[in-house]
């Protein structure tokens, strides 16, 4: 079996040559390439030494510890002991097996697939495309899923026969190919014990909050270790403020914090972040973004994100990553707080709506859905335009249509997937493509808010939010770390009774109470904004020429992927300025921009990584 392993390293721990990869284990049995960090590597090294393993230690990298752990406990046993984020490829010379593994929550990407009877794997899809671009075909069904969500859910990629390894899974490859399906070495549900939940149910608020605080503080402490400068993203919201608070509490020097601001006041959270930074005493840096900054970045997005990706907060995330890298090499983030601790208002709202809708007989629901969806959004806008001014900002034709789609739902699961869909499946935007049916998603009916959170942790978090941050930071050679996504924090979060998550329809109750120990409530309390940009205004203004070039009807027709009439109708509705269609249009634009980027690459074969052949 011929095997080539290539690696480009962003050195974080052990900057010497002893940390270089590919790396061989002490016995020579294992060879590894590894993207990510094992945060508890020091503790694992002590355990390995205590077990009497004869390891000829050469340096102090986590990669070397991981190899020694494979020797002692086996690959799967070592992964189960590791705390970290990782995409790993390890070659076992003895068994002649290649094992690919991805971290539990999905912070690091790992693609694989067989093309022309050769097996490829990489952290970036472009590495595979460089090798066999002319043999790769866009999967139209996956493209339909992308248009639906604005990202591509694992295990799929935009190409046929190329896949993403799912979080918490590993897969083995022999000379004959895959030895079987991927298998999980960790599942969140396996660690949510009814006994633990019952014990927490009987505990006092103070006891539970102490557990949450201690587990978060441990995660932040582990992830703050580095041989290079470390800082943090700070938005001034609950999650990032809590991470920075715990960092500063454990640091003898001022923590470096970074934020992005916007000239458009409705989107600008920089003043809130500044107030928190002043209170905590961090060394704070901020950067203000203009539409021209976004316009300058947009042509690079297809290269950065590697396959179609349409979370528009990719723009400020990429810009704040570039700013941060000018000062530090590692940045901690607050990612995961909303999903783990029920921070999204949509959780209680959707649960309450379903409890009302489910009581209505389905025939009446279908009638109501038809009444709400049959008139176009623009027709409804004429009606909602007669409402008092204070209601017009929250009630428009698009939302009325969306409510109609939600009324069709036969289950809470279907209602939530519809809510999370940008383009509804029945809109049939992709020519020759079909979305997954609602019945094919895991049921959410018996879990309520917990089930919606679990769906987000399994799909929305790893395939949207973590993709956004990983690609943006890696583009600037900045490593992002998310302490809230320590798997032990996740396990505790899903064992918490609901009273520690949502009280009086306000989420993240436990996190808010822990944060109260560090930051006054008045610096944090404000409506949830998210890391958003004024995309709707920019598309009508400085980005309009770029967008119209990509959406030109003859271009869409010649490419043959999207229904040009539906795209043109949506674009024209947006340009009228009465309502915002930017989310739908951005999905299309990011696919079109990606398509333009990759088409020339079908005729190039440049390779930018070093290789070592393993016999």
DOVEX-120737 format. One record per residue (C-alpha): residue in one letter; z, y, x. Coordinates in steps of 0.02 Angstrom, whole numbers, plus 50000, padded with zeros to 5 digits. Example, Ala and Ser with C-alpha at 12.3 -4.5 7.8 and 13.67 -1.06 7.14 Angstrom:
<res=A; up=50390; north=49775; east=50615>
<res=S; up=50357; north=49947; east=50684>
***
This chain:
<res=X; up=50000; north=50000; east=50000>
<res=X; up=49948; north=50168; east=50074>
<res=X; up=50062; north=50313; east=50034>
<res=X; up=50053; north=50497; east=50079>
<res=X; up=50206; north=50610; east=50059>
<res=X; up=50193; north=50799; east=50078>
<res=X; up=50328; north=50931; east=50065>
<res=X; up=50349; north=51120; east=50081>
<res=X; up=50530; north=51169; east=50103>
<res=X; up=50630; north=51319; east=50047>
<res=X; up=50779; north=51293; east=50161>
<res=X; up=50946; north=51325; east=50075>
<res=X; up=51070; north=51203; east=50152>
<res=X; up=51055; north=51152; east=50337>
<res=X; up=50919; north=51268; east=50397>
<res=X; up=50889; north=51165; east=50555>
<res=X; up=50754; north=51035; east=50587>
<res=X; up=50879; north=50904; east=50530>
<res=X; up=50845; north=50959; east=50351>
<res=X; up=50656; north=50940; east=50360>
<res=X; up=50562; north=50820; east=50247>
<res=X; up=50494; north=50688; east=50227>
<res=X; up=50660; north=50616; east=50288>
<res=X; up=50703; north=50436; east=50335>
<res=X; up=50869; north=50354; east=50297>
<res=X; up=50980; north=50300; east=50440>
<res=X; up=50923; north=50119; east=50427>
<res=X; up=50741; north=50168; east=50403>
<res=X; up=50731; north=50081; east=50235>
<res=X; up=50707; north=50238; east=50127>
<res=X; up=50592; north=50387; east=50147>
<res=X; up=50616; north=50537; east=50032>
<res=X; up=50539; north=50700; east=49979>
<res=X; up=50654; north=50800; east=49868>
<res=X; up=50646; north=50965; east=49775>
<res=X; up=50811; north=51039; east=49716>
<res=X; up=50995; north=51033; east=49765>
<res=X; up=51136; north=50905; east=49757>
<res=X; up=51286; north=51018; east=49730>
<res=X; up=51420; north=50887; east=49760>
<res=X; up=51343; north=50822; east=49921>
<res=X; up=51500; north=50861; east=50023>
<res=X; up=51607; north=50752; east=49908>
<res=X; up=51475; north=50614; east=49911>
<res=X; up=51473; north=50618; east=50100>
<res=X; up=51662; north=50595; east=50104>
<res=X; up=51647; north=50447; east=49985>
<res=X; up=51511; north=50369; east=50093>
<res=X; up=51616; north=50388; east=50251>
<res=X; up=51771; north=50320; east=50161>
<res=X; up=51671; north=50167; east=50107>
<res=X; up=51642; north=50126; east=50290>
<res=X; up=51454; north=50151; east=50289>
<res=X; up=51379; north=50160; east=50463>
<res=X; up=51277; north=50319; east=50450>
<res=X; up=51209; north=50405; east=50603>
<res=X; up=51228; north=50581; east=50534>
<res=X; up=51102; north=50702; east=50609>
<res=X; up=51137; north=50861; east=50510>
<res=X; up=51229; north=50920; east=50354>
<res=X; up=51091; north=50928; east=50222>
<res=X; up=51109; north=50861; east=50047>
<res=X; up=50947; north=50764; east=50074>
<res=X; up=51026; north=50661; east=50213>
<res=X; up=51178; north=50627; east=50103>
<res=X; up=51065; north=50571; east=49961>
<res=X; up=50977; north=50446; east=50074>
<res=X; up=51145; north=50377; east=50131>
<res=X; up=51197; north=50363; east=49949>
<res=X; up=51040; north=50260; east=49913>
<res=X; up=51088; north=50142; east=50055>
<res=X; up=51264; north=50119; east=49986>
<res=X; up=51244; north=50121; east=49797>
<res=X; up=51059; north=50096; east=49766>
<res=X; up=50943; north=50229; east=49697>
<res=X; up=51002; north=50227; east=49516>
<res=X; up=51185; north=50214; east=49565>
<res=X; up=51167; north=50364; east=49681>
<res=X; up=51080; north=50467; east=49547>
<res=X; up=51221; north=50432; east=49425>
<res=X; up=51346; north=50501; east=49552>
<res=X; up=51243; north=50654; east=49599>
<res=X; up=51275; north=50825; east=49523>
<res=X; up=51125; north=50936; east=49538>
<res=X; up=50947; north=50981; east=49496>
<res=X; up=50809; north=50878; east=49573>
<res=X; up=50638; north=50801; east=49574>
<res=X; up=50639; north=50654; east=49693>
<res=X; up=50511; north=50535; east=49765>
<res=X; up=50587; north=50396; east=49870>
<res=X; up=50491; north=50255; east=49954>
<res=X; up=50582; north=50090; east=49981>
<res=X; up=50502; north=50003; east=50130>
<res=X; up=50594; north=49840; east=50089>
<res=X; up=50538; north=49820; east=49908>
<res=X; up=50376; north=49918; east=49930>
<res=X; up=50422; north=50022; east=49777>
<res=X; up=50405; north=50209; east=49751>
<res=X; up=50537; north=50282; east=49635>
<res=X; up=50515; north=50451; east=49550>
<res=X; up=50668; north=50533; east=49471>
<res=X; up=50705; north=50696; east=49381>
<res=X; up=50872; north=50782; east=49351>
<res=X; up=50969; north=50760; east=49190>
<res=X; up=50926; north=50924; east=49102>
<res=X; up=50753; north=50951; east=49177>
<res=X; up=50776; north=51100; east=49291>
<res=X; up=50648; north=51035; east=49416>
<res=X; up=50471; north=50978; east=49369>
<res=X; up=50388; north=50814; east=49415>
<res=X; up=50209; north=50768; east=49365>
<res=X; up=50126; north=50599; east=49388>
<res=X; up=49971; north=50505; east=49335>
<res=X; up=49834; north=50385; east=49381>
<res=X; up=49660; north=50456; east=49406>
<res=X; up=49512; north=50354; east=49472>
<res=X; up=49629; north=50209; east=49512>
<res=X; up=49738; north=50317; east=49624>
<res=X; up=49916; north=50366; east=49582>
<res=X; up=49966; north=50549; east=49605>
<res=X; up=50132; north=50638; east=49589>
<res=X; up=50186; north=50816; east=49627>
<res=X; up=50305; north=50956; east=49582>
<res=X; up=50155; north=51063; east=49534>
<res=X; up=50007; north=51014; east=49428>
<res=X; up=49892; north=51113; east=49542>
<res=X; up=49928; north=50990; east=49683>
<res=X; up=49855; north=50850; east=49577>
<res=X; up=49712; north=50960; east=49518>
<res=X; up=49667; north=50999; east=49699>
<res=X; up=49640; north=50814; east=49732>
<res=X; up=49541; north=50764; east=49578>
<res=X; up=49498; north=50918; east=49476>
<res=X; up=49327; north=50858; east=49417>
<res=X; up=49402; north=50700; east=49343>
<res=X; up=49535; north=50789; east=49241>
<res=X; up=49503; north=50819; east=49056>
<res=X; up=49601; north=50935; east=48941>
<res=X; up=49693; north=50839; east=48807>
<res=X; up=49652; north=50926; east=48643>
<res=X; up=49800; north=50851; east=48551>
<res=X; up=49916; north=50918; east=48686>
<res=X; up=49826; north=51085; east=48675>
<res=X; up=49868; north=51086; east=48489>
<res=X; up=50052; north=51055; east=48533>
<res=X; up=50044; north=51198; east=48657>
<res=X; up=49975; north=51317; east=48526>
<res=X; up=50113; north=51261; east=48409>
<res=X; up=50258; north=51292; east=48528>
<res=X; up=50192; north=51404; east=48667>
<res=X; up=50232; north=51269; east=48796>
<res=X; up=50186; north=51087; east=48827>
<res=X; up=50324; north=50963; east=48783>
<res=X; up=50364; north=50819; east=48901>
<res=X; up=50306; north=50686; east=48931>
<res=X; up=50135; north=50767; east=48913>
<res=X; up=50035; north=50884; east=49023>
<res=X; up=49880; north=50981; east=48977>
<res=X; up=49774; north=50842; east=49054>
<res=X; up=49738; north=50668; east=48990>
<res=X; up=49825; north=50531; east=49090>
<res=X; up=49939; north=50652; east=49183>
<res=X; up=50119; north=50662; east=49125>
<res=X; up=50285; north=50746; east=49155>
<res=X; up=50431; north=50634; east=49196>
<res=X; up=50562; north=50666; east=49062>
<res=X; up=50733; north=50737; east=49111>
<res=X; up=50863; north=50609; east=49160>
<res=X; up=50730; north=50475; east=49189>
<res=X; up=50660; north=50376; east=49334>
<res=X; up=50503; north=50273; east=49352>
<res=X; up=50448; north=50144; east=49482>
<res=X; up=50275; north=50121; east=49556>
<res=X; up=50208; north=49974; east=49656>
<res=X; up=50040; north=49945; east=49739>
<res=X; up=49979; north=49878; east=49570>
<res=X; up=50036; north=50035; east=49477>
<res=X; up=50182; north=50075; east=49365>
<res=X; up=50305; north=49931; east=49353>
<res=X; up=50351; north=49979; east=49175>
<res=X; up=50399; north=50124; east=49064>
<res=X; up=50512; north=50260; east=49130>
<res=X; up=50696; north=50229; east=49096>
<res=X; up=50845; north=50344; east=49075>
<res=X; up=50984; north=50346; east=49204>
<res=X; up=51075; north=50476; east=49095>
<res=X; up=51071; north=50518; east=48910>
<res=X; up=51176; north=50657; east=48835>
<res=X; up=51216; north=50554; east=48680>
<res=X; up=51291; north=50416; east=48788>
<res=X; up=51422; north=50538; east=48850>
<res=X; up=51472; north=50614; east=48683>
<res=X; up=51613; north=50496; east=48636>
<res=X; up=51695; north=50504; east=48467>
<res=X; up=51863; north=50476; east=48554>
<res=X; up=51839; north=50631; east=48661>
<res=X; up=51787; north=50733; east=48510>
<res=X; up=51939; north=50673; east=48413>
<res=X; up=52055; north=50721; east=48557>
<res=X; up=51979; north=50894; east=48564>
<res=X; up=51995; north=50909; east=48376>
<res=X; up=52183; north=50883; east=48392>
<res=X; up=52201; north=51003; east=48539>
<res=X; up=52250; north=51185; east=48523>
<res=X; up=52125; north=51324; east=48552>
<res=X; up=52208; north=51370; east=48716>
<res=X; up=52201; north=51192; east=48781>
<res=X; up=52016; north=51174; east=48741>
<res=X; up=51973; north=51344; east=48812>
<res=X; up=52063; north=51298; east=48973>
<res=X; up=51955; north=51143; east=48987>
<res=X; up=51797; north=51244; east=48958>
<res=X; up=51851; north=51375; east=49085>
<res=X; up=51896; north=51248; east=49219>
<res=X; up=51735; north=51150; east=49200>
<res=X; up=51630; north=51309; east=49208>
<res=X; up=51727; north=51376; east=49357>
<res=X; up=51700; north=51212; east=49450>
<res=X; up=51513; north=51217; east=49415>
<res=X; up=51498; north=51398; east=49472>
<res=X; up=51598; north=51362; east=49629>
<res=X; up=51487; north=51214; east=49677>
<res=X; up=51327; north=51309; east=49644>
<res=X; up=51382; north=51463; east=49740>
<res=X; up=51382; north=51365; east=49904>
<res=X; up=51234; north=51398; east=50017>
<res=X; up=51185; north=51431; east=50197>
<res=X; up=51082; north=51580; east=50137>
<res=X; up=51128; north=51736; east=50034>
<res=X; up=51171; north=51705; east=49850>
<res=X; up=51164; north=51824; east=49701>
<res=X; up=51145; north=51816; east=49512>
<res=X; up=51038; north=51878; east=49370>
<res=X; up=51139; north=51990; east=49254>
<res=X; up=51078; north=52043; east=49082>
<res=X; up=51246; north=52101; east=49016>
<res=X; up=51248; north=51962; east=48885>
<res=X; up=51382; north=51829; east=48865>
<res=X; up=51306; north=51693; east=48974>
<res=X; up=51254; north=51789; east=49128>
<res=X; up=51411; north=51898; east=49120>
<res=X; up=51520; north=51742; east=49117>
<res=X; up=51431; north=51663; east=49265>
<res=X; up=51447; north=51825; east=49366>
<res=X; up=51630; north=51843; east=49316>
<res=X; up=51669; north=51669; east=49381>
<res=X; up=51569; north=51700; east=49539>
<res=X; up=51659; north=51863; east=49575>
<res=X; up=51829; north=51786; east=49539>
<res=X; up=51796; north=51654; east=49673>
<res=X; up=51717; north=51771; east=49801>
<res=X; up=51802; north=51876; east=49934>
<res=X; up=51653; north=51995; east=49940>
<res=X; up=51552; north=52087; east=49808>
<res=X; up=51427; north=51975; east=49720>
<res=X; up=51247; north=52037; east=49720>
<res=X; up=51180; north=52056; east=49541>
<res=X; up=51007; north=52101; east=49479>
<res=X; up=50931; north=52156; east=49315>
<res=X; up=50769; north=52218; east=49239>
<res=X; up=50757; north=52368; east=49122>
<res=X; up=50620; north=52436; east=49008>
<res=X; up=50573; north=52614; east=48967>
<res=X; up=50561; north=52560; east=48784>
<res=X; up=50740; north=52582; east=48726>
<res=X; up=50737; north=52443; east=48596>
<res=X; up=50706; north=52314; east=48734>
<res=X; up=50814; north=52388; east=48870>
<res=X; up=50973; north=52295; east=48914>
<res=X; up=50993; north=52370; east=49087>
<res=X; up=51131; north=52493; east=49036>
<res=X; up=51235; north=52349; east=48967>
<res=X; up=51214; north=52250; east=49128>
<res=X; up=51261; north=52404; east=49229>
<res=X; up=51423; north=52426; east=49131>
<res=X; up=51472; north=52244; east=49160>
<res=X; up=51428; north=52258; east=49345>
<res=X; up=51536; north=52414; east=49363>
<res=X; up=51682; north=52329; east=49276>
<res=X; up=51671; north=52172; east=49385>
<res=X; up=51636; north=52271; east=49544>
<res=X; up=51473; north=52185; east=49592>
<res=X; up=51341; north=52255; east=49708>
<res=X; up=51212; north=52290; east=49573>
<res=X; up=51024; north=52322; east=49584>
<res=X; up=50908; north=52360; east=49439>
<res=X; up=50721; north=52384; east=49418>
<res=X; up=50630; north=52465; east=49273>
<res=X; up=50469; north=52385; east=49211>
<res=X; up=50320; north=52481; east=49143>
<res=X; up=50169; north=52413; east=49052>
<res=X; up=50067; north=52441; east=49210>
<res=X; up=50187; north=52326; east=49305>
<res=X; up=50153; north=52191; east=49177>
<res=X; up=49966; north=52221; east=49182>
<res=X; up=49966; north=52201; east=49371>
<res=X; up=50061; north=52037; east=49360>
<res=X; up=49967; north=51954; east=49216>
<res=X; up=49815; north=51895; east=49317>
<res=X; up=49934; north=51794; east=49426>
<res=X; up=50022; north=51706; east=49281>
<res=X; up=49902; north=51557; east=49269>
<res=X; up=49927; north=51520; east=49454>
<res=X; up=50115; north=51539; east=49441>
<res=X; up=50136; north=51432; east=49284>
<res=X; up=50008; north=51299; east=49330>
<res=X; up=49968; north=51247; east=49151>
<res=X; up=49961; north=51348; east=48990>
<res=X; up=50129; north=51430; east=48958>
<res=X; up=50161; north=51571; east=48834>
<res=X; up=50343; north=51627; east=48837>
<res=X; up=50310; north=51812; east=48864>
<res=X; up=50480; north=51836; east=48948>
<res=X; up=50392; north=51752; east=49095>
<res=X; up=50340; north=51929; east=49142>
<res=X; up=50512; north=52009; east=49166>
<res=X; up=50578; north=51845; east=49238>
<res=X; up=50443; north=51844; east=49371>
<res=X; up=50473; north=52028; east=49410>
<res=X; up=50663; north=52011; east=49423>
<res=X; up=50638; north=51858; east=49534>
<res=X; up=50530; north=51959; east=49652>
<res=X; up=50660; north=52099; east=49656>
<res=X; up=50802; north=51977; east=49685>
<res=X; up=50713; north=51887; east=49827>
<res=X; up=50708; north=52049; east=49925>
<res=X; up=50897; north=52034; east=49942>
<res=X; up=50950; north=51851; east=49922>
<res=X; up=50875; north=51676; east=49927>
<res=X; up=50976; north=51595; east=49787>
<res=X; up=51013; north=51668; east=49614>
<res=X; up=51130; north=51597; east=49482>
<res=X; up=51077; north=51616; east=49300>
<res=X; up=51158; north=51600; east=49129>
<res=X; up=51027; north=51479; east=49062>
<res=X; up=51088; north=51348; east=48939>
<res=X; up=51230; north=51441; east=48855>
<res=X; up=51140; north=51463; east=48689>
<res=X; up=51084; north=51283; east=48675>
<res=X; up=51246; north=51202; east=48733>
<res=X; up=51368; north=51317; east=48645>
<res=X; up=51268; north=51363; east=48487>
<res=X; up=51225; north=51542; east=48528>
<res=X; up=51066; north=51559; east=48425>
<res=X; up=51086; north=51637; east=48252>
<res=X; up=50949; north=51520; east=48193>
<res=X; up=51069; north=51372; east=48197>
<res=X; up=51187; north=51425; east=48055>
<res=X; up=51046; north=51516; east=47963>
<res=X; up=50933; north=51362; east=47960>
<res=X; up=51076; north=51247; east=47911>
<res=X; up=51123; north=51363; east=47768>
<res=X; up=50942; north=51380; east=47709>
<res=X; up=50916; north=51192; east=47710>
<res=X; up=51074; north=51164; east=47610>
<res=X; up=51002; north=51277; east=47475>
<res=X; up=50821; north=51216; east=47483>
<res=X; up=50866; north=51031; east=47477>
<res=X; up=50944; north=51055; east=47305>
<res=X; up=50777; north=51114; east=47234>
<res=X; up=50665; north=50973; east=47171>
<res=X; up=50513; north=50948; east=47282>
<res=X; up=50385; north=50992; east=47145>
<res=X; up=50467; north=51162; east=47124>
<res=X; up=50475; north=51184; east=47312>
<res=X; up=50288; north=51151; east=47326>
<res=X; up=50254; north=51280; east=47191>
<res=X; up=50363; north=51409; east=47279>
<res=X; up=50280; north=51369; east=47445>
<res=X; up=50108; north=51395; east=47369>
<res=X; up=50160; north=51561; east=47293>
<res=X; up=50226; north=51621; east=47461>
<res=X; up=50086; north=51555; east=47573>
<res=X; up=49930; north=51573; east=47465>
<res=X; up=49921; north=51763; east=47482>
<res=X; up=49885; north=51813; east=47661>
<res=X; up=50015; north=51899; east=47767>
<res=X; up=49916; north=52061; east=47752>
<res=X; up=49918; north=52046; east=47562>
<res=X; up=50106; north=52022; east=47563>
<res=X; up=50122; north=52171; east=47679>
<res=X; up=50053; north=52281; east=47540>
<res=X; up=50194; north=52220; east=47429>
<res=X; up=50332; north=52229; east=47559>
<res=X; up=50269; north=52402; east=47606>
<res=X; up=50338; north=52464; east=47441>
<res=X; up=50514; north=52412; east=47487>
<res=X; up=50641; north=52542; east=47545>
<res=X; up=50622; north=52587; east=47729>
<res=X; up=50781; north=52496; east=47782>
<res=X; up=50706; north=52329; east=47727>
<res=X; up=50530; north=52347; east=47795>
<res=X; up=50579; north=52309; east=47975>
<res=X; up=50649; north=52138; east=47926>
<res=X; up=50535; north=52089; east=47781>
<res=X; up=50348; north=52077; east=47810>
<res=X; up=50203; north=51970; east=47759>
<res=X; up=50212; north=51853; east=47907>
<res=X; up=50395; north=51814; east=47870>
<res=X; up=50357; north=51786; east=47687>
<res=X; up=50220; north=51662; east=47736>
<res=X; up=50339; north=51578; east=47858>
<res=X; up=50471; north=51559; east=47721>
<res=X; up=50337; north=51475; east=47617>
<res=X; up=50303; north=51351; east=47757>
<res=X; up=50489; north=51317; east=47773>
<res=X; up=50500; north=51283; east=47586>
<res=X; up=50379; north=51136; east=47610>
<res=X; up=50502; north=51049; east=47724>
<res=X; up=50559; north=50875; east=47673>
<res=X; up=50703; north=50873; east=47795>
<res=X; up=50809; north=50984; east=47905>
<res=X; up=50711; north=50918; east=48053>
<res=X; up=50546; north=50972; east=47980>
<res=X; up=50617; north=51142; east=47934>
<res=X; up=50681; north=51171; east=48110>
<res=X; up=50518; north=51116; east=48193>
<res=X; up=50421; north=51231; east=48075>
<res=X; up=50539; north=51372; east=48120>
<res=X; up=50509; north=51341; east=48305>
<res=X; up=50319; north=51332; east=48283>
<res=X; up=50213; north=51484; east=48324>
<res=X; up=50056; north=51413; east=48244>
<res=X; up=50089; north=51293; east=48101>
<res=X; up=50004; north=51122; east=48116>
<res=X; up=49904; north=51148; east=47958>
<res=X; up=49823; north=51303; east=48031>
<res=X; up=49712; north=51186; east=48135>
<res=X; up=49675; north=51309; east=48274>
<res=X; up=49617; north=51183; east=48405>
<res=X; up=49446; north=51106; east=48376>
<res=X; up=49464; north=50917; east=48384>
<res=X; up=49651; north=50924; east=48414>
<res=X; up=49796; north=50867; east=48305>
<res=X; up=49981; north=50907; east=48314>
<res=X; up=50116; north=50775; east=48306>
<res=X; up=50171; north=50745; east=48127>
<res=X; up=50344; north=50801; east=48073>
<res=X; up=50395; north=50621; east=48041>
<res=X; up=50369; north=50583; east=48226>
<res=X; up=50511; north=50697; east=48280>
<res=X; up=50689; north=50631; east=48291>
<res=X; up=50784; north=50658; east=48129>
<res=X; up=50904; north=50804; east=48126>
<res=X; up=50968; north=50780; east=47950>
<res=X; up=51136; north=50703; east=47987>
<res=X; up=51182; north=50817; east=48130>
<res=X; up=51164; north=50994; east=48064>
<res=X; up=51192; north=51123; east=48200>
<res=X; up=51230; north=50989; east=48331>
<res=X; up=51063; north=50905; east=48298>
<res=X; up=50967; north=51068; east=48315>
<res=X; up=51056; north=51103; east=48479>
<res=X; up=51014; north=50928; east=48539>
<res=X; up=50830; north=50953; east=48498>
<res=X; up=50831; north=51116; east=48596>
<res=X; up=50917; north=51033; east=48745>
<res=X; up=50790; north=50892; east=48743>
<res=X; up=50633; north=50999; east=48720>
<res=X; up=50645; north=51188; east=48707>
<res=X; up=50764; north=51210; east=48855>
<res=X; up=50676; north=51100; east=48985>
<res=X; up=50497; north=51131; east=48929>
<res=X; up=50507; north=51318; east=48894>
<res=X; up=50658; north=51408; east=48965>
<res=X; up=50680; north=51308; east=49124>
<res=X; up=50492; north=51305; east=49158>
<res=X; up=50492; north=51494; east=49142>
<res=X; up=50633; north=51518; east=49268>
<res=X; up=50583; north=51383; east=49392>
<res=X; up=50402; north=51440; east=49411>
<res=X; up=50448; north=51624; east=49417>
<res=X; up=50581; north=51601; east=49550>
<res=X; up=50485; north=51476; east=49655>
<res=X; up=50337; north=51596; east=49658>
<res=X; up=50448; north=51718; east=49753>
<res=X; up=50531; north=51582; east=49859>
<res=X; up=50692; north=51610; east=49764>
<res=X; up=50800; north=51464; east=49710>
<res=X; up=50877; north=51481; east=49537>
<res=X; up=51034; north=51384; east=49488>
<res=X; up=51107; north=51365; east=49314>
<res=X; up=51294; north=51322; east=49318>
<res=X; up=51303; north=51306; east=49129>
<res=X; up=51183; north=51160; east=49144>
<res=X; up=51299; north=51056; east=49253>
<res=X; up=51290; north=50892; east=49156>
<res=X; up=51479; north=50885; east=49143>
<res=X; up=51478; north=51054; east=49056>
<res=X; up=51343; north=50989; east=48938>
<res=X; up=51444; north=50834; east=48898>
<res=X; up=51598; north=50937; east=48857>
<res=X; up=51497; north=51060; east=48753>
<res=X; up=51430; north=50921; east=48641>
<res=X; up=51603; north=50848; east=48619>
<res=X; up=51673; north=51014; east=48556>
<res=X; up=51715; north=51023; east=48371>
<res=X; up=51608; north=51152; east=48282>
<res=X; up=51751; north=51275; east=48266>
<res=X; up=51738; north=51306; east=48453>
<res=X; up=51554; north=51346; east=48437>
<res=X; up=51526; north=51449; east=48279>
<res=X; up=51655; north=51555; east=48189>
<res=X; up=51611; north=51677; east=48052>
<res=X; up=51426; north=51641; east=48089>
<res=X; up=51445; north=51701; east=48269>
<res=X; up=51398; north=51574; east=48402>
<res=X; up=51465; north=51534; east=48575>
<res=X; up=51645; north=51562; east=48517>
<res=X; up=51718; north=51464; east=48664>
<res=X; up=51613; north=51555; east=48793>
<res=X; up=51657; north=51723; east=48718>
<res=X; up=51843; north=51684; east=48725>
<res=X; up=51831; north=51628; east=48907>
<res=X; up=51735; north=51787; east=48948>
<res=X; up=51872; north=51891; east=48867>
<res=X; up=51979; north=51846; east=49018>
<res=X; up=51862; north=51945; east=49130>
<res=X; up=51763; north=52074; east=49031>
<res=X; up=51820; north=52184; east=48884>
<res=X; up=51739; north=52131; east=48721>
<res=X; up=51664; north=52303; east=48688>
<res=X; up=51552; north=52286; east=48842>
<res=X; up=51475; north=52127; east=48772>
<res=X; up=51471; north=52142; east=48583>
<res=X; up=51298; north=52192; east=48523>
<res=X; up=51154; north=52109; east=48428>
<res=X; up=51070; north=51969; east=48525>
<res=X; up=50907; north=52032; east=48601>
<res=X; up=50848; north=51897; east=48720>
<res=X; up=50747; north=51931; east=48877>
<res=X; up=50600; north=52004; east=48782>
<res=X; up=50467; north=52134; east=48817>
<res=X; up=50373; north=52256; east=48702>
<res=X; up=50223; north=52138; east=48703>
<res=X; up=50156; north=52192; east=48534>
<res=X; up=50141; north=52374; east=48589>
<res=X; up=50069; north=52328; east=48758>
<res=X; up=49932; north=52220; east=48680>
<res=X; up=49878; north=52366; east=48571>
<res=X; up=49886; north=52482; east=48722>
<res=X; up=49868; north=52450; east=48909>
<res=X; up=49834; north=52263; east=48892>
<res=X; up=49705; north=52278; east=48754>
<res=X; up=49550; north=52278; east=48864>
<res=X; up=49608; north=52124; east=48958>
<res=X; up=49650; north=52035; east=48795>
<res=X; up=49486; north=52076; east=48709>
<res=X; up=49388; north=52007; east=48856>
<res=X; up=49477; north=51840; east=48842>
<res=X; up=49465; north=51837; east=48651>
<res=X; up=49281; north=51882; east=48644>
<res=X; up=49205; north=51773; east=48506>
<res=X; up=49055; north=51712; east=48607>
<res=X; up=49173; north=51657; east=48746>
<res=X; up=49279; north=51557; east=48625>
<res=X; up=49125; north=51479; east=48547>
<res=X; up=49049; north=51427; east=48715>
<res=X; up=49213; north=51350; east=48775>
<res=X; up=49232; north=51252; east=48614>
<res=X; up=49421; north=51230; east=48613>
<res=X; up=49482; north=51356; east=48484>
<res=X; up=49427; north=51412; east=48311>
<res=X; up=49359; north=51585; east=48351>
<res=X; up=49365; north=51645; east=48172>
<res=X; up=49551; north=51611; east=48157>
<res=X; up=49586; north=51693; east=48325>
<res=X; up=49484; north=51847; east=48281>
<res=X; up=49569; north=51865; east=48113>
<res=X; up=49742; north=51858; east=48193>
<res=X; up=49692; north=51980; east=48330>
<res=X; up=49621; north=52105; east=48206>
<res=X; up=49778; north=52093; east=48100>
<res=X; up=49881; north=52133; east=48254>
<res=X; up=49774; north=52282; east=48302>
<res=X; up=49801; north=52359; east=48130>
<res=X; up=49979; north=52391; east=48185>
<res=X; up=50063; north=52351; east=48020>
<res=X; up=50145; north=52192; east=48088>
<res=X; up=50167; north=52100; east=48251>
<res=X; up=50055; north=51949; east=48289>
<res=X; up=50090; north=51955; east=48475>
<res=X; up=50176; north=51784; east=48486>
<res=X; up=50026; north=51694; east=48410>
<res=X; up=49900; north=51792; east=48512>
<res=X; up=49996; north=51770; east=48674>
<res=X; up=49982; north=51581; east=48656>
<res=X; up=49793; north=51598; east=48646>
<res=X; up=49783; north=51725; east=48787>
<res=X; up=49884; north=51620; east=48908>
<res=X; up=49772; north=51470; east=48876>
<res=X; up=49616; north=51575; east=48896>
<res=X; up=49681; north=51653; east=49057>
<res=X; up=49727; north=51481; east=49124>
<res=X; up=49557; north=51410; east=49078>
<res=X; up=49471; north=51551; east=49170>
<res=X; up=49580; north=51519; east=49322>
<res=X; up=49555; north=51331; east=49336>
<res=X; up=49370; north=51318; east=49302>
<res=X; up=49317; north=51377; east=49475>
<res=X; up=49446; north=51260; east=49552>
<res=X; up=49349; north=51110; east=49485>
<res=X; up=49234; north=51136; east=49636>
<res=X; up=49366; north=51159; east=49772>
<res=X; up=49460; north=51028; east=49871>
<res=X; up=49578; north=51130; east=49981>
<res=X; up=49745; north=51049; east=50023>
<res=X; up=49892; north=51159; east=50071>
<res=X; up=50028; north=51030; east=50110>
<res=X; up=50070; north=50927; east=50262>
<res=X; up=50056; north=50738; east=50248>
<res=X; up=50138; north=50587; east=50325>
<res=X; up=50063; north=50415; east=50296>
<res=X; up=50190; north=50277; east=50266>
<res=X; up=50132; north=50099; east=50301>
***
